[in-house]
Amino acid sequence: MRNLNLRYVDEVYGDDGILKKVTYKYPDDYNFGYDVVDEIAREEPDRLAMIWTNPKGEERRFTFGDIKRMSDKTANYLLSQGIGKGDMVLVILKRHYQFWYTIVALHKIGAVIVPATFMLTKGDVEYRVRAASIKAAICTDMNGVCDAVDSAEDIPTLETKFIVNGSREGWLQFDEGVEQASDKLERIETHVNEPMLMYFSSGTSGYPKMVLHDHLYSLGHLSTAKYWQNVDPDGVHLTIADTGWGKAVWGKLYGQWHMEAAVFVYDYDKFEPHEILGIVDKYRITTLCCPPTMFRMFINAGLEQHDLKSLKYCCIAGEALNPDVFYSWYKATGIKLMEGFGQTETTCTVCNIVGMEPKPSSMGKPSPQYTVKIVDENGEECPSGTTGEIVIASDPKPPGLMMCYYRDEEKTRKTIHDGWFHTGDVAWRDEDGYFWYVGRNDDVIKSSGYKISPFEIESVLVTHPAVLECAVTGVPDPVRGQLVKATVVLRDGYEPSEELKKELQNYVKHETAPYKYPRAMEFVKELPKTVNGKVQRSVIRKNDSQ
C-alpha cells in the first residue's frame, strides 16, 4: 500500500512546488492504533515497522502485523488488570521495544500514557503520581527505576505495577502477562478530543507542567515526518531520543508510521558517536534526526571511517543550530541540515520543509499546518527584524496543539488566550519570512538595557579553535542586571587560563557587538545535558544562583 497519509490531509502547493498549506481530515473516532497501525497491518502485515538493537548485539525486527498482534495482546492484558479508558498510566521503558506496542495498546483502550525518563528519583515519582492520579506504572527493571517507585510514599492512587524484563515482589511480570493474553481485540470507542498522552514538561522554575494531548496529536505529527523529516516509506528512519521525552514520539512513532516507514531503535545507555555512525552504516539509515550537539560530536569524532552514503536527509531540533556545524556536515556528506522547532505542547511548529533552501541558523518558516506569528508585548505582529514572542493560532485548535496544562486552569489561561497559544519562545523574522531563534523568554539575557541572545554568542565562540562546545547564560549582577556568562568545554590540547579567557572574550568582541561579550567565563569538562543530548542551561543557571 502507499499514501495512507493522504487519507488524512489535503495539501496546497505553490507555483514553486513547495507546500503552502495542510488541512487535516479525520473521522470523529480517529485512533492511531486502529486507523494507522492496524490498517497497515491489514493491508501489508509483513511491512517492516521497527528494527531494535542494543550494544550487546541483540536484534529484533517487528512488522506492522507484529505490532498489531502485540498491541492487541497488551491491550487485553491491561484490560484484565483493570486498566481502562481515561486511566493515567506511567510508562518508564527507556528504549525497550516493549514501549512501542505498549503505547499503541494504551491508545486502543483509551487510557492516557504518561511517558517518563528513567532518571526519576523517589521525589519525582511521588510528585507525578500525586499530581496526575497515576493508576498504574509500567517500568523497566534497569537503572533503579523500580526502586524509585517502591520507595515513593503517600501515593494511594497507584494500584498496579508492571515490571518489564525482570521480576520483583509486588510487581506483575509484564512480558509474561502479555504473552498469555488473547490477540483478539474488539475496537473500543474513543473520540479525537479525548485525552491520549501526557508529558511532564520542566520549566526554569517550579514543578513540571502536565501537558495533556488528545488523539489528534498523533495525526498532527504526520507533517513532522512527511514535510520536515522527509521520511521515506521504503527507508529506515533514526531519531535519537529516549522514550521518556516528547522527541521520541516526534521521531520514533506517529509520523513515521503514518508514512509506513520503519523506525530504528538503539537501546543504549551512553551516547558514543562512533557507535551511532556505525549503525547508520550497518543498517543503511536513510533519514536521521538528532540535536545539533550530536552532529557536532559526529564531526569531532571523525566521519572518514564510516560509510554514510545511505543517508538521504538529515534534520535537527532541540536547540539552535550553529552555522559551523551546518557547513561542516554539508562539506562531509553533501546533506544540508534542516532545522525544526517545536515544544512538548506542539508538534513541529517552524521548520525547513522539503524543497526549501535552508538558511544556516534559521529555524525556517511556519509549518503549513499552523498559523504562526511573532508578536510584541501588546499582541501586535512584529515587523521584519523586530524580536518578539512566537504565537500559534489556537481557535479552532489545530491537530498537534495541546489540550491544556492538566489540572492547572490558570497556567492554561495565561498560555492560551485571545485565540493564540503563547510559546514563551523569542525570535525575529527576516524579509524572506525565515524565523531566527533568540531564546526562551527566560534564556534571553537582559544586561544594561540590552537584550542579548545566548545562541548568537555561542555561535561565535564555537568557531574559535580552542572551543569544543559552550553554553551562554545570564548571571545576576547588581549594576547591569545580568552579566553574560560562557561555560566552555575546551578541545584537547588546550588548558584553562586567564590568558585564554581574555583571548576568547576579545574574540567575541571582534566578531559581534562588543557589549555582548561574556564578562564571566567558566571552563568545565562537560556541559550538563539531557539523555537526548540537549544542553541544560537551566542547570547552569541554578548552580550559579546557589
C-alpha positions as CSV (number, residue, x, y, z in Angstrom):
1,M,0.0,0.0,0.0
2,R,1.1,3.6,-0.4
3,N,0.0,7.1,0.7
4,L,-2.0,6.1,3.8
5,N,-1.1,9.7,4.9
6,L,-3.1,11.2,2.0
7,R,-6.3,9.9,3.6
8,Y,-5.8,12.4,6.3
9,V,-4.6,15.6,4.7
10,D,-5.5,18.0,1.9
11,E,-2.4,19.7,0.5
12,V,-2.0,23.0,-1.3
13,Y,1.3,23.6,-3.1
14,G,2.6,26.9,-4.5
15,D,3.9,27.6,-8.0
16,D,7.4,26.9,-6.7
17,G,6.4,23.3,-5.8
18,I,6.7,23.9,-2.1
19,L,3.9,23.0,0.2
20,K,1.9,26.1,1.4
21,K,-1.0,24.7,3.5
22,V,-2.1,21.5,5.0
23,T,-5.7,20.8,6.2
24,Y,-6.4,17.7,8.2
25,K,-9.4,15.5,7.6
26,Y,-10.4,12.7,10.0
27,P,-13.3,10.8,11.5
28,D,-14.5,11.7,15.0
29,D,-13.3,8.3,16.3
30,Y,-9.8,8.5,14.7
31,N,-7.4,6.4,16.8
32,F,-3.7,6.0,15.8
33,G,-3.7,2.3,17.0
34,Y,-6.7,1.2,15.0
35,D,-6.6,3.6,12.0
36,V,-2.9,3.6,11.3
37,V,-1.1,0.6,12.8
38,D,-4.0,-1.9,12.3
39,E,-4.8,-0.5,8.9
40,I,-1.2,-1.0,7.6
41,A,-1.2,-4.5,9.3
42,R,-4.4,-5.4,7.5
43,E,-3.1,-4.4,4.0
44,E,0.6,-5.2,4.4
45,P,1.2,-7.3,7.5
46,D,4.8,-8.0,6.6
47,R,5.8,-4.4,6.1
48,L,8.7,-3.6,8.4
49,A,7.7,-1.2,11.3
50,M,10.8,-1.3,13.6
51,I,14.3,-2.5,13.9
52,W,15.5,-2.7,17.5
53,T,19.0,-3.5,18.7
54,N,21.3,-2.8,21.7
55,P,25.1,-2.6,22.5
56,K,25.1,-6.4,23.3
57,G,24.2,-7.1,19.6
58,E,20.7,-8.4,20.3
59,E,18.3,-7.6,17.5
60,R,14.6,-7.7,17.0
61,R,12.6,-6.8,13.9
62,F,8.9,-6.1,14.1
63,T,6.4,-5.9,11.2
64,F,3.2,-3.9,11.4
65,G,1.5,-7.3,11.7
66,D,3.7,-7.9,14.8
67,I,2.9,-4.5,16.3
68,K,-0.9,-5.1,15.8
69,R,-0.7,-8.5,17.4
70,M,1.4,-7.5,20.3
71,S,-0.6,-4.3,21.0
72,D,-3.8,-6.3,20.9
73,K,-2.4,-8.8,23.4
74,T,-1.1,-5.9,25.6
75,A,-4.4,-4.2,25.5
76,N,-6.2,-7.3,26.6
77,Y,-3.8,-7.9,29.4
78,L,-4.1,-4.3,30.7
79,L,-7.9,-4.5,30.5
80,S,-7.8,-7.8,32.5
81,Q,-5.9,-5.9,35.2
82,G,-8.4,-3.1,35.5
83,I,-6.7,-0.6,33.3
84,G,-9.2,1.2,31.0
85,K,-10.4,4.4,29.4
86,G,-9.2,7.6,31.0
87,D,-6.8,5.9,33.4
88,M,-3.4,7.5,33.8
89,V,-0.5,5.0,33.2
90,L,3.1,6.0,34.0
91,V,5.5,4.3,31.5
92,I,9.2,4.2,32.1
93,L,10.8,1.9,29.5
94,K,13.9,3.7,28.2
95,R,14.3,2.5,24.6
96,H,13.0,-1.1,25.2
97,Y,11.0,-2.4,22.2
98,Q,8.0,-3.1,24.6
99,F,7.4,0.7,24.6
100,W,6.1,0.7,21.0
101,Y,3.3,-1.9,21.4
102,T,2.5,-0.7,24.9
103,I,1.8,2.9,23.7
104,V,-0.3,1.6,20.8
105,A,-2.2,-0.6,23.2
106,L,-2.9,2.2,25.6
107,H,-4.2,4.3,22.7
108,K,-6.5,1.5,21.7
109,I,-8.1,1.1,25.1
110,G,-8.4,4.9,25.6
111,A,-6.0,5.1,28.6
112,V,-3.6,8.1,28.9
113,I,0.0,7.2,28.6
114,V,2.4,9.3,30.8
115,P,5.9,8.6,29.5
116,A,8.8,9.5,31.8
117,T,12.6,9.4,31.9
118,F,14.4,6.5,33.7
119,M,16.3,9.1,35.7
120,L,13.3,9.9,38.0
121,T,14.1,9.9,41.8
122,K,11.8,9.0,44.6
123,G,10.6,12.6,44.9
124,D,9.9,12.8,41.1
125,V,7.8,9.7,41.3
126,E,5.8,11.0,44.3
127,Y,5.1,14.3,42.6
128,R,4.0,12.7,39.3
129,V,1.7,10.0,40.8
130,R,0.0,12.5,43.1
131,A,-0.3,15.3,40.5
132,A,-1.8,13.1,37.8
133,S,-3.5,10.5,40.0
134,I,-1.5,7.8,38.2
135,K,-3.3,4.4,38.5
136,A,-0.6,2.0,37.1
137,A,3.1,2.0,36.3
138,I,4.9,0.0,33.6
139,C,8.6,0.1,34.3
140,T,11.9,-1.3,33.2
141,D,13.9,-3.2,35.8
142,M,17.0,-1.2,34.9
143,N,18.7,1.9,36.4
144,G,16.9,1.7,39.7
145,V,13.5,2.7,38.3
146,C,11.6,0.2,40.3
147,D,13.5,1.2,43.5
148,A,12.4,4.8,42.9
149,V,8.8,3.7,42.5
150,D,8.8,1.3,45.5
151,S,10.4,4.0,47.8
152,A,7.7,6.6,46.9
153,E,5.4,7.4,49.8
154,D,1.8,8.6,50.0
155,I,0.7,7.5,46.5
156,P,-2.6,5.8,47.1
157,T,-3.8,6.1,43.5
158,L,-1.1,3.8,42.2
159,E,-2.8,0.4,42.3
160,T,-0.8,-1.7,39.9
161,K,2.8,-2.0,39.0
162,F,4.2,-3.9,36.0
163,I,7.8,-4.8,35.5
164,V,9.4,-5.3,32.1
165,N,12.4,-7.6,31.5
166,G,12.5,-8.9,35.1
167,S,10.6,-9.9,38.2
168,R,10.1,-8.2,41.6
169,E,8.0,-8.7,44.6
170,G,4.8,-6.7,44.4
171,W,5.1,-6.2,40.7
172,L,3.2,-8.1,37.9
173,Q,5.5,-9.6,35.2
174,F,4.5,-7.6,32.1
175,D,6.1,-9.8,29.4
176,E,4.6,-13.0,30.8
177,G,1.1,-11.5,31.2
178,V,1.2,-10.1,27.6
179,E,2.3,-13.4,26.2
180,Q,-0.6,-15.3,27.8
181,A,-3.2,-12.7,26.7
182,S,-5.5,-13.1,23.7
183,D,-4.6,-11.4,20.5
184,K,-8.3,-10.8,19.6
185,L,-9.3,-7.3,20.4
186,E,-12.7,-5.6,19.6
187,R,-12.4,-1.9,18.8
188,I,-13.0,0.2,21.9
189,E,-14.8,3.5,21.1
190,T,-12.6,6.6,21.5
191,H,-13.0,10.2,20.3
192,V,-10.5,12.5,18.7
193,N,-10.9,15.1,21.5
194,E,-10.4,12.7,24.4
195,P,-7.0,12.6,26.3
196,M,-4.4,10.2,24.9
197,L,-1.0,11.3,26.1
198,M,0.5,13.5,28.8
199,Y,4.1,14.7,29.4
200,F,5.6,16.3,32.5
201,S,7.5,19.3,31.0
202,S,10.0,21.0,33.2
203,G,10.4,24.8,33.0
204,T,13.0,27.1,34.5
205,S,11.3,27.2,37.9
206,G,8.6,25.4,39.8
207,Y,7.2,21.9,39.4
208,P,6.9,20.4,35.9
209,K,3.8,21.2,33.9
210,M,1.5,18.5,32.9
211,V,1.0,18.8,29.1
212,L,-2.2,16.9,28.0
213,H,-2.7,15.9,24.4
214,D,-5.8,14.4,22.7
215,H,-5.8,11.7,19.9
216,L,-5.4,14.4,17.2
217,Y,-1.8,14.9,18.5
218,S,-0.7,11.7,16.7
219,L,-2.3,12.9,13.5
220,G,-0.6,16.3,13.8
221,H,2.8,14.6,13.6
222,L,2.1,13.4,10.0
223,S,3.5,16.8,9.0
224,T,6.6,16.2,11.2
225,A,7.6,13.1,9.3
226,K,6.4,13.9,5.8
227,Y,7.2,17.6,5.3
228,W,10.1,18.2,7.7
229,Q,12.0,14.9,8.1
230,N,11.2,13.7,4.5
231,V,10.7,10.2,5.8
232,D,10.9,7.5,3.0
233,P,8.2,4.8,3.2
234,D,10.7,2.3,2.0
235,G,13.6,3.6,4.1
236,V,14.7,3.4,7.8
237,H,14.4,6.5,10.0
238,L,16.5,7.1,13.1
239,T,15.7,9.8,15.6
240,I,18.0,9.8,18.7
241,A,15.7,10.2,21.7
242,D,14.7,8.3,24.8
243,T,11.0,7.4,25.2
244,G,10.7,9.4,28.3
245,W,10.8,12.6,26.3
246,G,8.4,14.1,23.7
247,K,11.0,13.9,21.0
248,A,10.6,10.1,20.9
249,V,7.0,10.3,19.5
250,W,8.1,13.1,17.2
251,G,10.7,10.9,15.5
252,K,10.1,7.3,16.5
253,L,6.4,6.6,16.2
254,Y,3.5,8.7,15.0
255,G,4.5,10.5,11.8
256,Q,6.9,7.8,10.7
257,W,4.3,5.1,10.9
258,H,1.8,7.3,9.2
259,M,4.3,7.3,6.4
260,E,4.5,3.5,6.6
261,A,8.2,3.7,7.3
262,A,10.4,1.7,9.6
263,V,11.9,3.3,12.7
264,F,15.3,2.3,14.1
265,V,15.7,2.0,17.8
266,Y,19.1,1.7,19.5
267,D,18.6,0.8,23.2
268,Y,21.8,2.3,24.7
269,D,22.8,4.0,27.9
270,K,25.6,6.3,26.8
271,F,25.9,8.2,23.6
272,E,29.0,7.2,21.6
273,P,29.4,9.0,18.2
274,H,31.2,6.1,16.5
275,E,28.5,3.6,17.6
276,I,25.7,5.7,16.1
277,L,27.7,6.3,12.9
278,G,28.4,2.6,12.7
279,I,24.6,1.9,13.0
280,V,23.9,4.4,10.1
281,D,26.4,2.4,8.0
282,K,25.3,-1.1,9.0
283,Y,21.5,-0.6,8.9
284,R,21.5,1.7,5.9
285,I,19.7,4.5,7.7
286,T,18.0,6.8,5.2
287,T,16.8,9.7,7.3
288,L,18.4,11.0,10.6
289,C,17.2,13.5,13.2
290,C,19.0,14.5,16.4
291,P,20.2,17.6,18.3
292,P,22.9,19.9,16.8
293,T,25.2,18.9,19.7
294,M,25.2,15.3,18.4
295,F,26.0,16.3,14.9
296,R,28.9,18.3,16.3
297,M,30.1,15.2,18.2
298,F,29.9,13.2,15.0
299,I,32.0,15.7,13.2
300,N,34.6,15.9,16.0
301,A,34.8,12.1,16.3
302,G,35.7,11.9,12.6
303,L,33.4,10.7,9.8
304,E,36.1,9.3,7.5
305,Q,35.9,5.7,8.7
306,H,32.1,5.4,8.2
307,D,30.1,4.9,5.0
308,L,27.2,7.3,5.3
309,K,26.0,7.1,1.7
310,S,22.7,5.6,2.7
311,L,21.7,8.9,4.3
312,K,19.4,11.0,2.1
313,Y,18.1,13.6,4.5
314,C,19.0,15.0,8.0
315,C,17.1,17.2,10.4
316,I,18.0,18.9,13.7
317,A,15.9,20.0,16.6
318,G,16.1,20.6,20.3
319,E,18.4,23.7,20.3
320,A,19.5,26.3,17.8
321,L,22.0,25.3,15.1
322,N,25.4,26.8,14.9
323,P,26.5,27.6,11.3
324,D,29.8,25.9,11.6
325,V,28.0,22.5,12.3
326,F,25.8,23.1,9.2
327,Y,28.7,23.8,6.9
328,S,31.0,21.0,8.3
329,W,28.3,18.4,7.9
330,Y,27.4,19.6,4.4
331,K,31.0,19.5,3.4
332,A,31.4,16.0,4.7
333,T,28.2,14.5,3.5
334,G,26.6,16.8,0.9
335,I,23.5,16.9,3.1
336,K,22.0,20.2,4.4
337,L,20.7,20.1,8.0
338,M,17.1,21.0,8.0
339,E,16.2,22.7,11.3
340,G,12.9,22.5,13.0
341,F,11.3,24.0,16.1
342,G,8.5,22.9,18.4
343,Q,7.6,22.2,22.0
344,T,6.2,19.5,24.2
345,E,2.9,21.4,23.8
346,T,3.0,21.2,20.0
347,T,4.3,19.3,17.0
348,C,6.8,20.8,14.6
349,T,5.8,24.5,14.5
350,V,8.5,26.2,12.5
351,C,10.8,24.3,10.2
352,N,12.6,24.0,6.9
353,I,10.2,21.8,4.9
354,V,11.0,19.6,1.9
355,G,12.0,21.8,-1.1
356,M,13.1,24.9,1.0
357,E,16.6,26.2,0.9
358,P,17.7,26.4,4.5
359,K,19.5,29.4,5.9
360,P,22.1,28.2,8.4
361,S,20.9,29.0,11.9
362,S,17.4,29.9,10.8
363,M,14.5,27.8,12.2
364,G,12.8,28.0,8.8
365,K,9.3,29.1,8.2
366,P,6.0,28.3,9.9
367,S,4.8,24.7,9.3
368,P,2.0,24.5,6.7
369,Q,-0.3,23.0,9.4
370,Y,-0.2,26.1,11.7
371,T,-0.7,29.8,11.6
372,V,2.3,31.3,13.3
373,K,3.2,34.9,14.1
374,I,5.8,36.9,16.1
375,V,4.2,39.4,18.3
376,D,5.1,42.2,20.8
377,E,4.1,42.6,24.4
378,N,0.7,44.0,23.2
379,G,0.0,41.1,20.9
380,E,0.7,43.1,17.8
381,E,2.6,41.4,15.0
382,C,6.2,42.5,14.8
383,P,7.7,43.9,11.6
384,S,10.6,42.1,10.0
385,G,13.8,42.4,12.0
386,T,12.0,43.0,15.3
387,T,12.2,40.5,18.2
388,G,9.0,39.1,19.7
389,E,7.3,36.0,21.0
390,I,6.3,33.1,18.8
391,V,2.5,32.5,18.9
392,I,0.3,30.0,17.2
393,A,-3.4,30.4,16.3
394,S,-5.4,28.2,18.6
395,D,-9.1,28.8,17.6
396,P,-10.0,26.4,16.3
397,K,-7.4,24.2,17.9
398,P,-5.2,22.6,15.2
399,P,-4.2,18.9,15.4
400,G,-0.9,18.8,17.3
401,L,-1.6,21.6,19.8
402,M,-2.1,20.6,23.4
403,M,-5.5,20.4,25.1
404,C,-4.3,22.1,28.3
405,Y,-2.0,22.1,31.2
406,Y,-3.7,19.3,33.2
407,R,-5.3,20.5,36.4
408,D,-3.8,24.0,36.0
409,E,-6.5,26.3,34.6
410,E,-4.6,29.4,35.5
411,K,-1.5,28.4,33.6
412,T,-3.6,27.3,30.7
413,R,-5.4,30.7,30.5
414,K,-2.1,32.5,30.6
415,T,-0.7,30.4,27.8
416,I,-3.8,30.1,25.5
417,H,-5.9,33.3,25.2
418,D,-7.5,35.6,22.7
419,G,-7.2,32.9,20.0
420,W,-3.5,32.3,20.4
421,F,-1.1,29.9,22.1
422,H,1.9,31.7,23.5
423,T,5.1,29.6,23.3
424,G,7.3,31.7,25.5
425,D,10.0,31.5,22.8
426,V,11.5,34.6,21.3
427,A,12.5,35.1,17.7
428,W,12.6,37.5,14.8
429,R,11.6,37.2,11.1
430,D,13.7,38.3,8.2
431,E,12.3,39.9,5.0
432,D,12.1,36.4,3.3
433,G,9.9,35.1,6.0
434,Y,12.5,32.9,7.8
435,F,12.4,32.8,11.6
436,W,15.6,33.3,13.7
437,Y,15.6,31.9,17.2
438,V,16.7,34.2,20.1
439,G,15.8,32.0,23.1
440,R,13.3,31.3,25.8
441,N,11.9,34.3,27.5
442,D,13.9,33.1,30.5
443,D,17.0,32.5,28.4
444,V,17.3,35.9,26.9
445,I,19.9,37.9,28.8
446,K,19.0,41.4,29.8
447,S,22.1,43.4,30.5
448,S,22.4,47.2,30.9
449,G,19.2,47.6,28.9
450,Y,20.2,45.3,26.1
451,K,18.5,42.0,25.2
452,I,21.2,39.5,24.2
453,S,20.6,36.1,22.6
454,P,22.7,33.3,24.1
455,F,22.7,31.5,20.8
456,E,24.4,34.4,19.0
457,I,27.3,34.4,21.4
458,E,27.6,30.6,21.4
459,S,27.7,30.6,17.6
460,V,30.7,32.9,17.7
461,L,32.6,31.1,20.5
462,V,32.4,27.6,18.9
463,T,34.2,28.9,15.8
464,H,37.3,29.5,17.9
465,P,39.8,26.7,17.6
466,A,40.1,26.2,21.4
467,V,36.3,25.7,21.9
468,L,34.7,22.3,21.6
469,E,31.3,23.4,22.9
470,C,29.8,26.0,25.1
471,A,26.6,27.3,26.7
472,V,25.9,31.0,27.4
473,T,23.6,32.1,30.2
474,G,22.9,35.2,32.3
475,V,24.2,35.6,35.9
476,P,22.8,38.2,38.3
477,D,24.7,41.5,38.6
478,P,23.8,44.4,40.9
479,V,24.9,47.0,38.3
480,R,23.9,45.6,34.9
481,G,21.0,43.4,36.0
482,Q,22.7,40.4,34.4
483,L,26.2,39.5,33.1
484,V,26.8,37.3,30.1
485,K,28.5,34.1,31.2
486,A,30.1,31.5,28.9
487,T,30.5,27.9,30.2
488,V,33.2,26.4,27.9
489,V,34.4,22.9,27.1
490,L,37.9,23.1,25.6
491,R,39.3,20.9,22.8
492,D,42.2,18.5,23.5
493,G,45.4,20.4,23.7
494,Y,44.1,23.5,25.3
495,E,44.2,24.3,29.1
496,P,42.1,26.8,31.1
497,S,43.9,30.0,31.8
498,E,43.3,33.7,32.3
499,E,45.1,34.3,29.0
500,L,42.8,32.0,27.1
501,K,39.8,33.6,28.8
502,K,40.8,37.1,27.7
503,E,41.5,35.7,24.2
504,L,38.0,34.3,23.9
505,Q,36.5,37.5,25.3
506,N,38.3,39.6,22.7
507,Y,37.4,37.1,20.0
508,V,33.7,37.7,20.7
509,K,34.2,41.4,20.9
510,H,35.6,41.4,17.4
511,E,33.0,39.0,15.9
512,T,29.9,40.7,17.3
513,A,28.8,43.8,19.1
514,P,31.2,44.4,22.0
515,Y,28.6,44.8,24.6
516,K,27.6,41.1,24.1
517,Y,31.0,39.6,25.1
518,P,31.0,37.2,28.1
519,R,32.3,39.1,31.1
520,A,32.1,35.9,33.1
521,M,33.6,32.6,31.9
522,E,33.9,29.1,33.4
523,F,35.9,26.2,31.9
524,V,34.4,22.8,32.5
525,K,35.0,19.2,31.5
526,E,31.5,18.7,30.1
527,L,28.1,20.6,29.9
528,P,25.0,19.3,31.6
529,K,22.8,17.6,29.1
530,T,19.6,15.6,28.8
531,V,19.8,12.0,27.8
532,N,19.0,13.2,24.3
533,G,22.0,15.5,24.1
534,K,20.3,18.8,24.7
535,V,22.3,21.3,26.7
536,Q,20.6,22.2,30.0
537,R,21.2,25.9,30.5
538,S,18.7,25.8,33.4
539,V,21.1,23.6,35.4
540,I,23.9,26.1,34.8
541,R,21.7,29.0,36.0
542,K,20.6,27.0,39.0
543,N,24.1,26.2,40.0
544,D,25.1,29.9,39.6
545,S,22.3,31.0,41.8
546,Q,23.4,28.8,44.7
